[in-house]
Amino acid sequence: MKHRQFNNLILHLFCLFFLVAGSIKTFAENGSIRGRVVNAETLQPLAGANVFIEGTQKGAATDVDGNYFIPDLSAGSFIVTIQYIGYATLSKTDVIVRPGRITYCDAALTPQQLEAEAIVVQSGYFTEMLENTGSITQFNREEIRRSPGSAGDISRILMAMPSTAQVYDNANDLMVRGGSPMENGFYIDNIPVPNINHFPVQGSSGGPIGLLNVDFIENVSFYCDGFSPVYGDRLSSVVDIDFRDGNREQTDRQLDLNMGGFGAIAEGPLDADKGSWFVSARRSYLDLIVDAIGTGVAPRYGDVQGKVVYDVDAHNQLSLLNIFGTSEFASDKKKATENNQDSYGKTTVYQNTIGVNWRRLWKNKGYSNTSLSWSYIKNDRAFFATGDDRLMNDVVSLEGSVHLRNVNYYRLNANSRMEFGIEGSYETADYDYALGGYTNRFGSVIPPLILNDDINSLKTAAFFNYTWNYGNRFSLSWGWRGAYFSAGGNYHSSPRLSVTYRISDRFTLNGAYGEFYQQLPAFLMAQRNEYKHLKDPHAVHYIIGAEYLPAPDTRLTLEVYYKKYDGFPVSAADPAKFIVDDGRSMNFFRHYGALSDKGKARSRGVELLLQKKLAKDFYGLVSASYFRSHYRDFTGTWRNRIYDNRWLFSVIGGYKPDNRWEFSVRWNYAGGVPYTPLDLQQSAKYNTAIIDTRRINANRYPAYHSLNLRVDRRFYYDSVNLVTYLSIWNVYNRKNVALYYWNELEKQQDTLYQWSMIPIGGIELEF
């Protein structure tokens, strides 16, 4: 009741703010757009490129260094179009001009050949990718910020893609094309980041709350299946994130306040126009609210992140990146009992990635990026059963890695180019933990497990990717990645292939094939010495697809894929379990006994994606897919995997009547995921969850669906920009089932529901 009253209070306060702020007369001075246009293949500046603002008479031409400047623009959202002879035209949407501020809009144009009867590739609103890989979707900063139901979280907007399964509201784990969350990799400015979430799940890549500040993001590229050999040690997907540079001419500041917390941003130039810097700090205040209203428990989290860019000379640039996060959750026995929770305890997580990247331009032939980084995640948690205070887990762990990564891009001639490089990491994991004894899902008593161990491993890799074009019609990429994982002493050879054939300037066919390997999570390997010598899981991807551009700002894609896996761990002690999925279903790996690496899996499906950029008044994204995901257990039986929604459908749309108001909507539908029903008689006997072994993953939860609405309002004042928004999640208050579980306090089966209707509001003040 108190939570509902608090939600209503917040909703009324934000509505009142919108009414009051809307009645204030605003006076806004003009802003400007500045940027640099380069060749996407070599990063060399393009002099004389035409840059103009759609719908206006404003424009400019780039100078000898590729720079341009368009002053005296009214505040609002614009489309910047860049044209240059011999290159695909590029239009960048959602370029926000603020009063008294400089907006930076850089562009990299893709070369195209001019032939009398050849196809002219009109890149338009969708960036032409140089490397021909499998499935790629891109989002800019504004598309992520304003997306309803995402709260500025990269992972949550990616969950609207047809490739990602929908499982739980309270987690943003990416289950890509039937794979588990451990199969995803993240990179920021050529620096690998182990996890981009607060409360990161060990042995996985997910969590409940995004860590990255969306205001720093320039672009996000989501590669799902068939991705380039430039990326490795992941089986399903890669999320490659570009952080923008700070303002090179003036100091800007921003204050943020939303339902999740508050924060501040500052950015500005370095001396003598040598570069820029930015930094942000944020902290949640949900714990303060809970304490004030005297009910429930809430997480506490915060982060500090920043970037410094320094131009050594015209050909060399250094950038320093740091991302730090802290997460804490604590519940005592009294609060756990009041909230009908089976466990209580405390978890604290510290995580940090710091790295430097050196970008070197090779005149007119290409460029290289070389990064050196260090990452760590420290976990300290202890939880106890609410009913009898028995220890469930007491874990202290420190996982770290030092990573060296070199990627080179070289233009061989007008028709061919190559990417190549090396990668190496030294990874350490130190574990000191005790897992309490318990009665497992079959009714057997499992003894406690105490472990004090560490794992040190070396991973090395070399890779290349060669791309050959035949005019603008046909393109072929062939690559290879060779890797060595010292933990199990395994060598791997991973070929990759992709082809693209353009039937017309609007219709394209493509296909991709690739093999991928990934080391098992260290948290699992540490439990027994023999686990270190299991095979590394292996996946093979096959993708065919088509792309059609009904308009320059609209893209329709259709893809069919098949993935097959082998080398997964399975156990005779629990022969029906697919162990790697415990990282999502249990957030933990524990008590497996002897393991075999004979487990297999497969996933196949068809996906449809319609994406419209904001060219005028509205934008939208519609995605639909049908897929199946199965695994073969220890006995050789094929079963439904826990991410097997089968049907996925999502709609995101927005309308901008002017430069001040924006209205958006998101509706998601997902078929129910498989689960194993409880044996109620045996569960009551042992007062713990005992499954019905005759129906492993045979039942399905009810289908999931949810509607999210959002309204944004911008206010422009002299040298100040105010952005306010109000979003309602799960508008019609659908009671989506998260879990059927055995309630040890009530001694009966109970239902855990996902989020009810939640108001999410925020204010951003730029000055």
KOLVO-708745 format. One line per field, with one value per residue (C-alpha): residue in one letter; x negated, y, z negated. Coordinates in steps of 0.1 Angstrom, whole numbers, plus 2048, in hexadecimal, padded with zeros to 3 digits. Last residue first. Layout:
# KOLVO-708745
rest <- A,...
east <- X,...
north <- Y,...
up <- Z,...
# end
This chain:
# KOLVO-708745
rest <- F,E,L,E,I,G,G,I,P,I,M,S,W,Q,Y,L,T,D,Q,Q,K,E,L,E,N,W,Y,Y,L,A,V,N,K,R,N,Y,V,N,W,I,S,L,Y,T,V,L,N,V,S,D,Y,Y,F,R,R,D,V,R,L,N,L,S,H,Y,A,P,Y,R,N,A,N,I,R,R,T,D,I,I,A,T,N,Y,K,A,S,Q,Q,L,D,L,P,T,Y,P,V,G,G,A,Y,N,W,R,V,S,F,E,W,R,N,D,P,K,Y,G,G,I,V,S,F,L,W,R,N,D,Y,I,R,N,R,W,T,G,T,F,D,R,Y,H,S,R,F,Y,S,A,S,V,L,G,Y,F,D,K,A,L,K,K,Q,L,L,L,E,V,G,R,S,R,A,K,G,K,D,S,L,A,G,Y,H,R,F,F,N,M,S,R,G,D,D,V,I,F,K,A,P,D,A,A,S,V,P,F,G,D,Y,K,K,Y,Y,V,E,L,T,L,R,T,D,P,A,P,L,Y,E,A,G,I,I,Y,H,V,A,H,P,D,K,L,H,K,Y,E,N,R,Q,A,M,L,F,A,P,L,Q,Q,Y,F,E,G,Y,A,G,N,L,T,F,R,D,S,I,R,Y,T,V,S,L,R,P,S,S,H,Y,N,G,G,A,S,F,Y,A,G,R,W,G,W,S,L,S,F,R,N,G,Y,N,W,T,Y,N,F,F,A,A,T,K,L,S,N,I,D,D,N,L,I,L,P,P,I,V,S,G,F,R,N,T,Y,G,G,L,A,Y,D,Y,D,A,T,E,Y,S,G,E,I,G,F,E,M,R,S,N,A,N,L,R,Y,Y,N,V,N,R,L,H,V,S,G,E,L,S,V,V,D,N,M,L,R,D,D,G,T,A,F,F,A,R,D,N,K,I,Y,S,W,S,L,S,T,N,S,Y,G,K,N,K,W,L,R,R,W,N,V,G,I,T,N,Q,Y,V,T,T,K,G,Y,S,D,Q,N,N,E,T,A,K,K,K,D,S,A,F,E,S,T,G,F,I,N,L,L,S,L,Q,N,H,A,D,V,D,Y,V,V,K,G,Q,V,D,G,Y,R,P,A,V,G,T,G,I,A,D,V,I,L,D,L,Y,S,R,R,A,S,V,F,W,S,G,K,D,A,D,L,P,G,E,A,I,A,G,F,G,G,M,N,L,D,L,Q,R,D,T,Q,E,R,N,G,D,R,F,D,I,D,V,V,S,S,L,R,D,G,Y,V,P,S,F,G,D,C,Y,F,S,V,N,E,I,F,D,V,N,L,L,G,I,P,G,G,S,S,G,Q,V,P,F,H,N,I,N,P,V,P,I,N,D,I,Y,F,G,N,E,M,P,S,G,G,R,V,M,L,D,N,A,N,D,Y,V,Q,A,T,S,P,M,A,M,L,I,R,S,I,D,G,A,S,G,P,S,R,R,I,E,E,R,N,F,Q,T,I,S,G,T,N,E,L,M,E,T,F,Y,G,S,Q,V,V,I,A,E,A,E,L,Q,Q,P,T,L,A,A,D,C,Y,T,I,R,G,P,R,V,I,V,D,T,K,S,L,T,A,Y,G,I,Y,Q,I,T,V,I,F,S,G,A,S,L,D,P,I,F,Y,N,G,D,V,D,T,A,A,G,K,Q,T,G,E,I,F,V,N,A,G,A,L,P,Q,L,T,E,A,N,V,V,R,G,R,I,S,G,N,E,A,F,T,K,I,S,G,A,V,L,F,F,L,C,F,L,H,L,I,L,N,N,F,Q,R,H,K,M
east <- 711,723,73F,74D,76D,77C,79B,7A2,7C5,7C9,7E7,7DF,7BD,7BB,7CF,7C2,7DC,7DE,7DD,7E2,7D0,7D8,7B4,7A5,7B7,7B1,7AF,7C3,7AF,7B1,7D6,7E1,7FD,806,809,81A,7FD,7E1,7C7,7D2,7B9,7B6,79B,78B,76E,762,748,737,722,740,75E,76B,784,787,7A5,7A4,7C2,7C0,7D7,7CF,7E6,7DF,7E3,7D6,7E7,7F0,7D4,7CD,7CD,7B5,794,78E,7B0,7AB,792,7AE,798,792,791,78C,7A3,796,7B9,7CA,7B3,7B9,7DE,7DC,7C6,7BC,7C0,7A1,7A1,7A2,7A5,7C7,7CA,7BF,7D1,7C3,7D4,7C1,7CE,7C1,7CC,7B3,7B8,7A0,792,7B4,7CF,7B6,7C7,7B8,7BA,7AD,7BF,7B4,7BC,7AC,7B9,7A6,79F,783,76C,76E,762,77B,76E,75B,753,730,72E,717,72D,732,73D,759,761,77E,785,7A1,799,7A8,79B,7AB,797,7A3,79D,7B4,7B4,799,77B,77C,76F,786,77E,791,782,78D,77C,77D,770,758,746,732,722,709,6FB,6DE,6C6,6CA,6CB,6C5,6D8,6EF,6F1,6F4,6F5,709,722,73B,74E,735,713,724,727,703,70D,727,738,749,72D,72A,710,705,6FA,6F9,6DE,6E1,6CA,6E2,6F8,70D,71B,733,73F,759,759,772,769,77E,76D,77D,76D,762,784,791,76D,76C,754,752,745,731,71F,70C,6FA,6E4,6DE,6C4,6C2,69E,697,693,670,677,694,67C,66F,691,6A5,68E,69A,6BD,6B3,69A,6B6,6B0,69A,6AB,6A7,6B7,6BB,6CA,6E0,6F2,70B,718,731,737,754,756,739,740,737,71C,709,6F8,6E2,6D5,6BB,6AB,691,68A,66B,668,64B,654,63C,65A,652,639,652,642,653,652,66B,672,682,693,6A8,6BA,6CB,6E0,6F3,6DF,6C3,6B6,6AB,692,690,674,678,65A,654,63B,644,636,647,633,641,63D,657,659,666,676,695,6AE,6CC,6E7,6F8,714,733,747,76C,769,768,74B,74D,733,710,701,6E9,6C9,6B3,690,689,66C,66F,653,653,636,643,636,641,632,63A,649,663,65F,66A,674,683,673,652,642,653,645,658,644,651,63B,647,635,64A,641,65C,66C,685,686,69C,6AB,6C9,6DE,6FC,71C,713,730,745,763,77F,76E,752,731,71D,6F9,6EA,6C9,6C1,6A4,6A4,684,678,657,651,638,645,637,64C,63E,643,646,634,637,620,61C,630,627,641,633,64C,648,65B,66D,689,698,6B0,6B9,6D5,6E5,6FF,712,729,74C,75D,780,791,7B4,7AF,7B5,79F,782,786,782,766,750,74D,72E,726,708,6F9,6DA,6CF,6B0,6AA,689,67E,65E,65A,63A,639,61E,61E,623,60F,611,636,643,665,670,68E,6A3,6B7,6C3,6DE,6F8,70E,725,73F,761,772,796,7A8,7A2,7AC,78C,776,784,77E,75A,754,763,749,732,710,700,6DE,6D4,6B4,6AA,689,67C,660,641,653,636,641,65B,67F,69F,6B7,6CB,6E7,6FB,711,732,743,75B,77B,769,753,737,720,70B,6EC,6DA,6B7,6AF,69B,692,6B3,6AD,6A7,6C3,6C3,6C6,6D6,6D1,6EB,6E0,6F6,6FA,6DC,6C2,69D,696,69B,686,690,6AF,6D3,6E7,701,70F,6FB,70A,6F9,6FE,6F6,6EB,6F0,6E5,708,713,6FF,6F5,6FD,71F,734,740,722,714,6F3,6F1,6D8,6DF,6FE,6F6,708,704,702,6E9,6D6,6B3,6A9,693,681,683,696,6AF,6B2,6CC,6CF,6ED,6ED,6F1,715,71F,726,748,743,734,73E,733,736,749,757,776,78E,787,786,788,771,75A,757,777,769,77D,764,74A,75C,759,734,72B,73C,748,767,770,796,79B,77D,773,74F,747,753,742,720,720,72C,71E,729,711,719,6FC,6DB,6D0,6B7,6BB,6DD,6F3,703,729,739,72F,717,721,70C,709,70D,6F7,700,6EB,6D2,6CA,6BA,6C5,6B1,6C2,6C5,6BB,6CE,6C9,6E6,6DB,6F5,6E9,6FD,70E,730,72F,72F,738,72D,748,741,721,724,708,702,6EC,6CB,6BC,6C6,6CD,6EE,6F6,719,720,744,74F,75E,763,754,751,731,719,6F9,6F0,6CC,6B8,698,689,665,664,685,6A8,6C4,6E2,707,727,743,75A,76F,751,732,715,6F2,6E0,6BE,6A2,685,689,673,661,672,664,682,69E,690,694,6AC,6A7,6C1,6D0,6F5,701,719,731,73E,75D,777,791,7B3,7BC,7DE,7D0,7BA,7D8,7EC,7CF,7C6,7E9,7E9,7C7,7D4,7F4,7E1,7C9,7E6,7F7,7D8,7D4,7F7,7F3,7D2,7E4,800
north <- 8F5,8D5,8CB,8A8,89E,87C,867,842,838,812,7FB,7D8,7C8,7A2,78A,76F,754,73C,717,710,70F,733,73A,721,730,717,72A,732,74E,76E,76F,78F,7A0,7BB,7DD,7EE,807,7EE,80A,82E,848,86D,883,8A4,8B4,8D7,8E9,908,922,93A,923,905,8ED,8CA,8B3,88D,876,850,832,80D,7F0,7CC,7A9,787,766,74F,739,719,6F4,6D9,6E7,6C5,6B5,691,69E,6B1,6C9,6CB,6EF,6EF,6E7,6C2,6B2,6D0,6CF,6AA,6AE,6CD,6BD,6DE,6E7,6EA,70A,715,73A,749,75A,77E,79F,7C1,7E3,804,827,84A,86E,88B,8B0,8CE,8CD,8C7,8AD,891,86F,84E,829,809,7E8,7C6,7A2,781,75E,73E,74A,72F,740,723,70A,6F0,6CC,6B3,693,685,67A,696,6B0,6BB,6E0,6F2,715,71C,73C,752,777,799,7BC,7DE,7FE,821,846,864,888,88B,874,863,841,825,801,7E2,7C1,79D,77F,759,73F,724,71A,6FB,6ED,6D2,6C4,6AB,6BF,6A7,6B3,6A2,6B1,6CE,6E2,707,721,741,75A,73D,73F,755,748,726,725,719,6F8,6EA,6D3,6B3,69C,6AA,695,688,6AC,6C1,6D9,6E8,6DD,6E0,6FB,6FF,71F,724,745,754,779,793,7B8,7D8,7FA,81C,83F,83C,82D,80A,7FE,7D8,7C0,79B,77F,75F,754,735,736,71B,71B,70C,708,704,6E0,6D6,6D7,6F3,6DF,6C5,6DC,6E0,6FF,717,70F,71C,73E,740,740,727,732,73C,72F,73B,72E,744,745,763,76C,78A,796,7BB,7CF,7F5,800,7E0,7BB,7C2,7A2,79F,782,778,75F,757,73C,734,71F,717,70C,6FE,6FB,6FA,71A,724,72F,733,744,745,75C,75A,770,772,78F,790,7AE,7B0,7CD,7ED,7E3,7C0,7C4,7B0,7AE,79C,796,78E,77F,776,76B,766,75D,757,749,74C,73B,73E,728,728,712,705,6F1,6E6,6C4,6BE,6AC,69B,6A6,6A7,6CE,6CE,6CE,6E5,6E9,70B,719,726,73F,74B,751,762,766,772,779,782,78E,78E,79B,79E,7AF,7AF,7C2,7C2,7D5,7CF,7E0,802,7F5,7E5,7FA,7F0,7EE,7E3,7D6,7D2,7C7,7C2,7B8,7B6,7A2,7A0,78C,790,77A,778,761,756,741,731,731,724,73F,727,738,756,741,753,769,775,78B,79B,79E,7B0,7B6,7C1,7CF,7DB,7E9,7ED,7F8,7FA,808,809,81D,81B,821,847,852,835,843,837,834,82C,820,822,80E,80D,7F6,7F4,7E0,7DF,7C8,7C5,7AB,7A8,78F,782,764,755,776,77D,7A3,7A5,786,795,7B6,7A5,78E,7AB,7B7,7C6,7D0,7E2,7EC,7FF,80A,817,81E,82E,836,847,851,857,864,862,86D,893,895,889,890,88A,87B,877,861,85E,848,848,831,82B,811,80A,7EF,7F2,7E1,7E2,7FC,81A,836,849,82A,81F,841,842,81F,82A,846,83B,84C,85B,86A,876,880,88F,899,8A9,8AC,8C0,8E1,8F3,8E7,8CC,8D3,8CD,8B5,8B3,89B,899,87E,875,854,839,84D,86A,888,893,8B1,8BC,8D1,8DE,8ED,8FB,8F4,8CF,8C1,89E,881,867,844,829,808,7E6,7CC,7AA,78B,765,74F,767,762,777,798,7A3,782,795,78C,76F,772,791,7B0,7CE,7EF,80C,830,851,847,860,86B,847,844,81F,808,7FA,7EA,7C7,7B2,7A0,793,771,75D,773,789,7AE,7C2,7E2,7DB,7E0,7BF,7B2,7D2,7CD,7ED,7F6,816,803,7DE,7C5,79F,788,762,763,76F,74D,746,741,75C,775,772,795,799,7B9,7AC,7B6,7B4,78F,777,788,779,78D,78A,79C,7BC,7CC,7BE,7D4,7F1,7E1,7D9,7FD,80A,82E,827,80B,809,826,82E,853,84E,831,842,862,851,840,81D,802,7E0,7C6,7A1,78F,79F,7B2,7CA,7ED,7F3,80C,822,824,845,848,82D,832,818,820,800,7FD,807,826,81F,835,820,825,831,831,852,856,872,889,89D,8B2,8C9,8EA,8FD,91E,90F,8E9,8D9,8B4,89E,883,877,873,871,861,862,846,852,85A,87E,88A,88F,894,897,8A5,89E,8B6,8B7,8D9,8FA,913,912,930,91D,900,8F6,8DD,8CA,8B2,8BF,8D1,8E1,8D1,8E3,8F3,8F3,906,90B,8F6,8D6,8BE,8CF,8CF,8C1,8C0,8B0,8C7,8B7,893,88B,86A,850,835,820,836,855,872,88F,8A4,8B6,8D6,8DF,900,90E,92B,93E,932,946,932,93C,926,916,8F4,8F3,8F6,8DB,8C3,8C7,8C0,8A0,897,89C,889,86A,86C,86C,850,83B,843,839,818,811,818,800
up <- 8BA,8C0,8A8,8AB,899,895,890,88E,883,87C,884,876,87B,87D,868,851,84C,82E,827,802,7E1,7D9,7CE,7E6,804,820,841,860,871,885,88C,89E,88B,8A5,896,8B4,8B6,8B1,8AE,8AD,8B9,8B1,8C0,8BA,8CE,8C4,8DA,8CD,8DF,8E2,8DC,8F0,8E1,8ED,8E6,8E8,8E5,8E0,8E2,8DB,8E2,8D6,8E2,8D6,8DF,8C2,8B5,8C8,8BE,8CB,8BE,8AD,8AA,89C,882,870,85C,837,829,804,7E6,7E7,7E6,7F5,813,816,818,82E,848,858,87D,893,8A7,8CB,8D6,8DE,900,901,908,904,909,90A,90D,914,912,918,911,915,938,948,94E,945,946,93A,940,931,939,92E,936,92B,92F,926,903,900,8E6,8CE,8E8,8F3,8F1,906,8F4,8F7,8D3,8C9,8D8,8FC,8FF,911,91E,936,949,957,95A,95C,95B,961,95D,960,967,96C,977,991,998,976,981,98A,981,98D,980,988,979,981,969,95F,93F,937,918,90E,8EE,8F0,8DA,8BC,898,877,85A,862,842,84B,867,85E,86B,868,889,89B,892,88D,8B3,8B6,8A4,8BB,8A2,8AB,89F,87B,86B,88D,896,8B5,8C2,8E5,901,91D,92C,94C,959,976,984,99B,9A0,9AD,9AD,9B4,9B3,9B3,9B5,9DA,9E3,9EA,9E2,9E4,9D3,9D7,9C2,9BE,99F,994,972,962,93D,926,900,8F3,8EB,8C7,8B8,89E,891,885,86A,85B,851,862,885,87C,86F,88C,8A5,8C1,8DE,8FE,922,942,966,981,9A0,9AF,9CA,9DC,9F5,9FC,A0A,A0C,A23,A37,A35,A1C,A13,9F2,9E6,9C4,9B8,997,98D,969,960,93B,924,901,8E3,8CC,8B9,8D4,8ED,910,92D,953,965,98A,9A4,9C5,9D1,9F2,A03,A23,A33,A2C,A42,A3B,A17,A03,9DD,9CA,9A5,98F,96C,952,92F,90C,8EB,8CB,8AC,886,871,84B,830,80E,80F,7F7,803,7EC,7F0,808,7FA,815,81B,841,842,829,804,7F6,7E9,7E7,801,7F2,804,80A,82F,841,866,87D,8A2,8B8,8DA,8FD,91F,941,961,984,998,9BE,9DC,A00,A1E,A1F,A14,9F5,9DB,9B9,998,97A,958,93A,918,8F7,8D9,8B4,8A2,880,86C,846,831,80E,80B,7EE,7FB,7EE,7C9,7B3,7A2,79D,7B1,7C0,7D0,7CF,7E7,7E8,803,80C,831,841,867,878,899,8A6,8C9,8E5,906,92A,946,969,988,9AE,9CF,9D5,9B8,9A1,984,961,945,923,909,8E3,8CA,8A9,8A1,87E,869,844,838,816,80D,7EC,7DB,7DB,7EA,7F1,7F5,7EA,7E8,7C3,7BD,7D2,7C0,79E,7AA,7B5,7D9,7EA,80E,81A,83B,844,867,877,89C,8A8,8CB,8D7,8FB,90F,932,94D,971,96F,94F,92B,92A,907,8FE,8D9,8D0,8B1,89A,876,86A,84F,840,823,826,814,7F7,7EC,7D7,7C1,7D9,7D2,7D2,7F3,802,7F6,804,826,826,842,847,866,86F,892,8A3,8C4,8D4,8F4,90D,916,91C,90A,8E8,8E5,8ED,8D8,8C7,8A7,89E,87D,86E,85D,858,865,867,879,873,889,888,8A6,8AC,8CB,8CE,8F0,90F,911,903,8F7,90F,916,908,923,918,928,91B,926,92A,928,91F,910,90C,92B,93E,95C,96A,977,96B,978,95D,94D,952,940,948,92F,938,927,903,8E8,8E0,8DC,8BB,8B9,89C,8A6,88B,885,88F,8AD,8BB,8AA,895,877,87B,87B,860,875,89A,8B7,8B1,8BA,8CD,8EB,8F7,91C,915,8FE,904,8F6,8FC,8FA,8F5,8CF,8D3,8E1,906,917,931,919,8F4,8E8,8C3,8B9,899,884,8A1,8A7,8C5,8E7,901,917,93D,946,937,91B,902,912,902,8E0,8E5,8EC,8CD,8D1,8BC,8D5,8D3,8EB,901,8FC,8F2,909,929,91D,91A,93B,943,95B,966,975,97E,98F,99A,9B8,9AA,9B8,9A9,9BC,9A2,9A5,9AB,9D0,9DB,9FF,A10,A35,A49,A67,A8A,A8E,A73,A55,A3A,A16,9F8,9D6,9C3,99F,98E,96F,960,942,933,927,90C,907,90B,912,935,934,951,951,974,988,9AD,9C1,9E7,9F4,A00,A22,A22,9FF,9ED,9C8,9BA,997,98B,96F,94C,93B,932,94E,962,964,96D,985,981,996,992,9AB,9A6,9C7,9BF,9C0,9D2,9C0,9BC,9B3,9CB,9B5,9B7,9B5,9A7,9BF,9C2,9E3,9E3,9EF,9DD,9D1,9B3,9B1,99B,9B3,9BD,9AF,9C1,9AA,9A3,984,96F,962,95D,94E,934,934,917,906,8F4,8E2,8D4,8B6,8B9,8C5,8A6,88F,8A2,8A6,881,876,88A,87B,858,85E,86B,84D,835,846,845,820,818,82B,818,7F7,800
# end
